[in-house]
Amino acid sequence: MIKTISALFLVSAACAAAPPNNFDAEKMHVSTLLAEHDYPAALEAAKALNKRVPDDVMVYGLLTDANVALGNYKDAEVSAQWMLNLRPGNRPALIRAAHLRELFGDPEGAYELMDLALQSTPPSETEERAKALTQMGHYRLASGNTDAAEKLLQQALKTSPGYPSALKDVAEVRIAQKRYAEAVALLQEHYRSEPRAANLYDLAEALHLAGREDEAKQAFAEFETSAVLESSKKDNSNRELVFYYADHAQQPAKALIVAQQEYAWRRDVFTLEAYAWALHVNGQDGEARKQMETALGVGIRDSKLVQHAREISLKAGDTSASR
């Protein structure tokens, strides 16, 4: 039996009238809004569709995606549970439920759900299988099992050669192993396949770890230029820009301005982390600790986030919390 996302009880689905002819087009519009990272607009549009047709599985998926991105995790959990209630074991629901389990601090449960999703993916759907294998590798990496993570990620790359997310996660494995030169090569390939500012930031950090300071400096400069240009858009690299200003450029005031901009419209755990870190480097450790406690309260145990939480607690003088 498929485990539920949490202790939510199962309820019967309401019947709905036949959807209008443009219903699928409207769902595609919501998907486009999500792809453009316009999560507030996507959420409102998905709510309207759900009100009209309350038993459409994929509308609940759209609600889940928008709520996760905005940090509305309880609402996301309810929507994902409805997907499972309406169609037990369906793949889109399993994938979303797995992501929520990771956010709630249960990478093992996330792995189990994603494994079920993989089992339901036909061999012909190579990219979908690579995606599932990559996520399973990510969950193993989150649990500290780098060997198992690498096996899954290499399997993903064999299934779909050059799959970008797998390249990035293998690079994370190499960084954990302190094999920085290999991480740089993987992230260079990743950036070539997806030339986004956030991916350039990852490459710049790997170059820095590898001791290639001139190349890292150039990459960071190019990243800043690109990230600032897109900073006012919903689809941006503002969280990476916060960490760049805070940790590399030594410009804490700019870090806080960018963090406040993101915090004004979304409160997911990673935005809370970036905001807390910006507050911390500006000496506002009391407020930084509050924001970090909210992020940790969701349950996530991302290694970078936990390290930031520890440093903020130490700075605030709370050694027990840092432990």
N, C-alpha and C positions, 0 to 999 in steps of 0.2 A: 504494500500500500504506500502511496506517495505521502510523505510527511507534509504537514501544513507548514506554512512559513513560521507561524508562532502558534499560540493557543487559540487563535480565532476559531469560533465555531462555524460549522457549515450551515448555510441557509439556502433555501430554495430560490431559484432565479425567477424574477418577474417576467411575465410574458409581455411581448411588445408587438406593436403593429408592424406590418411589413415596411421595411425602410424605403424612403423615397429613392428615386432613380439616381440622384446625385450623391447618395450617401458615401459610396466608395471614393468619389472624387474629393469629398470633404475630409475623409480620413487621410487621403493622400496629402491634402493641404496641411493637416496637423503634423503629419510626418515631415513635411518640408519645413514647417516652423521649428520643429525639434532639431532638424539637421542644421538650421541656421542659428541654433541656440537661443531662439526667442521663446524661452520656456514659459514666461507668464502668459503670452498670447496663446501658446499651444495648450496650456492648461485650461484656459477659459473656453477655447474652441472644443477641446475634448469633453469638458463638462457638459457643454451644450449638446453634443452628439450623444453622450451617455444618457442625458435626460430624455432625448427623443427615442433612443433605442437602447434600453437598459440591459439587454441580454447579448450584446455584441462583444465577443471575447477580445477582439483586437482594440476596441475602444478602451477597454480596461488596461490594455497594454500601453496605450498612449497616455492614459492618466498616470500609470505607474512611472513611465519614463519622465514625464514632466515633473511629477512630485519628487522623484529622486533627485533630479537636477536642481530643484529649488530647496531641497532639504526638508520637505514635508514627508518624513519617513513613515509616520503612522498611516497617513493617507495612501502612500505608495504600497504599504503592506496590505491594506484592505483591498486595493485594486488588484494587486497580484494574486491575492487569495481568491478573489472573485473569478479570475481567469481559470484557476484550478478547479473552483467549484463548478463552473459552467462546462468545462471540458477537461476532466481529470487527465493529468499526464501530458497535456499539450506542450510542445517544445518551446514556443515563445514564453509561456508562463514559467516553465522550468528555468529558462535562462534568466528571466527577471528575478525569480525567487532566489536563485543562486547569488546574484549580485547583492540582493538585500541581506542574505545570510552573511556575506562577507562584511557588509557595513555594520551588521549587528554583532560582529566579533566571533563568527563561527565559520572559519575557512574550511573546516572539515565538512560541515553541512553543505557549504557552498559547492565543494568538490563533488559530493554525492549527487546533488541535484544536477550539476553540469554533466556528470557522467551519464545520468539518465537521459539528458538532452542529446548527448553524443550517440547513445545507443539507438535513439529514434531518428538519427540523421542518416539518410541513404548514402552509400559509398559514392554515388555519382555527384553528390553535393560537396565537392572537395573544399570549397572556401568555407562553407558552414562547418564542416568537420574540423578544418584548421582553426577556425574561430573557437570552437568548443575546446579543442586540445590546448590552445593557447591559454584560455581562461583556466583550465584545469592546472596547467603549469604555473600560472600566476598564483593560484590558491596554494599550491604546494610551496612556492617560493615564500608566500606570506606566512606559511607555517614553519619556515626555516629549513625546509628539506630541498636543498639546492640540487641534489643528485636526481631526485624524482622529478623536480621541475624541469631540469634540462632534458631528460628523456622525453617528456611530454612535448616540450617545445621543439625538439629536433624532429619528433614525429609530425608535428604541425607543419614544419618546414618541408618535410618530405612529402606530405600530403598536398601542400600548396607552396611550391618553392618561392622564396622571397616574400612570404606573407609578412606585411609590415609589423603588426603587433607582436608576432613571434620574434622577429629580429630585435625589437625593443626589449622584450622580456629576457631573451638570451643575453643581451647586453647587461641587464640588471644582474643576471647570474654571474657574469664575468666580473662585474664590479664587486659583488659580494665575495668573489674569489680573489679579488685584488689583481685581476688580469686586465689591467686598464687598457693596454694597447689593443687587445682583442675587442674590448668594449667599444673603443673609438671606431674601429673598422666596421663593426656592426651598426653603430649609430650613424655613421656616414652613409651606409647603404640605406638605412631607414629614412634618413633625411632626403636622400635622392628620390626615394619612392614616394615620400609624402613631405614636400618642402614647406612645412608649416613652421611658424615662429617657435612654437612650443617644442617642436622636435629639434630645432637648432639650439635651443637652450640646453636640452639634454646632451647634445653633442659637445657644446662648450664646456659643460661641467665635466664630462668624461675627459676631454682634452686637458682640463685643469688637473684632474686626478692623475693623469698620465705624465704630468710635468711638462707638457708642451705649451708653455705659457704664452708664447707669441701667437700661436694658432688659437688658443683659448681666448685671448684678448680680442682678436679679430672677430671670432665667432660671437662673442658676447656683444661686441659693438654692432654687428649686423643684426643680432637678435633684438637689441634694444630699438634700433631703427624700425624694424618690422613690427614689433610689439606695440610701440607707441602709436604707429599709424592706425592700427586696428583697435586701439584701447577703448575708444568710445562705442564700438560695436558690441553687440551681444556675443558674437562669435569672436572671441579674443584670446590672448595669452596673458591675461592680467595676473593670474596667480603666479605664473613663472616670472612675470615682471616684478611682482612684489619681492620675490626671493632674490632676484637679481639685484634690485636696489638695496635690499637689506643685507645681503651676504657678500656681494661681489663689488658693487659700485660704491658701497659705503654712503648711501644717500637715504637715510631713514625717513626723512620727511616725504620724499617722493614715494617711498614704499607705502607709507600710511595713506597718502592721497589715493593711490591706485586701489589699495585694499578697501578703503571706505567706499569707493565707487562700486566695487563688486558686492560688498556687504549690503549695500542699499537695496539690492534687488534679488539676491539669492543667499540662502543660509545653509548650504550643504556643508558636510564636515570639512571638505578641503578648502572651501572659502573661509570657513571659521578658522581653520588652521592658519591660513595666510594672513587673515586679519589679526589674529592673536600674535603672530610673529612680528607683524608690522608694529603693533602696539608695544611689544616687548623691546624691539630695537629703538623705540622712541622713549623708553623708560617708563611706560605705562603698564607695569607688570600686574597690578591689581586687576585692571580690566582685561588684560591679556589672559590672566589665569581664568577668569569667568568664561571667556569665550572658548578657551581650550577645554574647560570642564564640560561645557555644553557639547562640544565635538566628541569628547571621549564618552559622554553619557549615552551616545547612540550605540556604543559598543565596539566600534572599529579599533583595531590594533595595528594599523599601518605603522611600519617601523620608523619612518621619518616623522610622522605625526607624533608618535609616542616620544621620540627623542626631543622634539621641540617642546612637548608638554613637560618633560623632565627638566629641561633647561629653564623654562619659565618658572616652574615650581621652586627650583633651587634659587633663582634670582629673587623670588618673592620670600625666601627664607623658610620654605616649608619642605624640610628634608624628608619627612614621612611621605608626603604626597609624591615627591620625586621618585622615591623607591617604588 
